[in-house]
């Protein structure tokens, strides 16, 4: 076999893996998809039913009596926690990247960059444990009551401050996990920008910040969008850390930013054990459907990003 | 005019008289930039040795010399762009009008002393936003007056007719020569007193080069121009005064016609006749 064919084969295996996984998932979840219908996405009720009764037949599928699968609260929890994480992480990440690219000497940049990259290398369970031991007591006892008292007039900032487990905590910890992704990528892009752009701005009387903000940052828009999408993917799929700090809300929509939530990824882990006790297997198939929905959301986010980059690229090329 | 005076001693009486007269003419015309005993260091490496030079208002001054002779370093010292590199140091004095350049606010200095670089470096923005960048960050104009300023700057850079219908297009869609004129328009938009050009045509074809040379002369009504060039024909074509740099020293500085026809120094003659460099 020629080298060319060998490499082509390897490449297709990688591509095929995605299709095979999604196809398998869809196939396995198919009975659940047919049973749950569209209500799976809009109902706020996940109930395994009475596990000790005899299975009944609904729409030709065997399920336990009283079983119902609706995951609106998971979709909301996943999207909101990811959104909050991005709202925090993008400005922080951009600021850190600008600082590393311009504000410090190359030597210090190397050192700080090393730490930033190590931050990305920490296993997520460590973030989870740290969130559980350190962040939650602090947020629950100090920051959240403070926010309720002083910013309570803003919608979703008031109400019960809760225990510290919940949406905003997830947002914080997820933000911390994805900031390194954004910072490291953007810093490299900023540093590799032609020095001539930077000089051009300085020669017009721009300060170093103005040059970074007004000229270099727009030049790396595509990188910023790309790294934010990567970060979104990670936040959407983050499992372990969220499991430990989200409060694992069930069938409950958050009423404010402190409320406990659950996300699709962490829900699959937390519910797998009890789902396996369902003798009809429908609970596990429904969990597979959760995974399928998560996949589809990730693919949509990615597709949206590509669309954005495509139009960005056309603009930069001057087509418009 | 220390250098000119020094050189004059070496020459015959006739030529000496001619050169002294030139020196007087230079002294009488309005001075824009006066550089005295400038030394410049990159770390421990000394790139400029005791350079003294006077640049006249509303004239074009060319700086020539072989690669690495310090002419670009000298140019970049004039608006303190050289400071953007770490470990650089300058001694001596540069006066812009009557003001000490090293004591000035660097943002003000760079607004008053604009710069165009060797490679066209348009920003990743639209044509309009490129030209509007300087006025915007310096708070010079907005709204209609900004649009007028952009148009005026593009007209002065002889680019308006080519881009007036595509102002919202990316600057990257322009040709190299157009991009360089855009960079000149961008520099002009903050209404600088001095325009420094660092080999502005080295990346351009002869036609684009000719366009830029034409436009430089027209700019002297409001600007003093200092241009670094590798191209001696270019220096001869566009400038009124020329300085020849060699190994960090200003070897000779004179009216362009004199410097090219009757160079006072052996090194200058060797360089302009193509014996080295």
Interface residues (C-beta under 8 A of the other chain):
Chain A: X105 X194 X196 X197 X198 X199 X200 X201 X202 X203 X204 X205 X206 X207 X210 X214 X215 X218 X219 X221 X315 X316 X317 X318 X320
Chain B: X79 X81 X84 X86 X107 X108 X110 X111 X114 X115 X117 X119 X121 X122 X123 X124 X125 X133 X134 X137 X138 X168 X169 X170 X172 X173 X183 X186 X187 X190
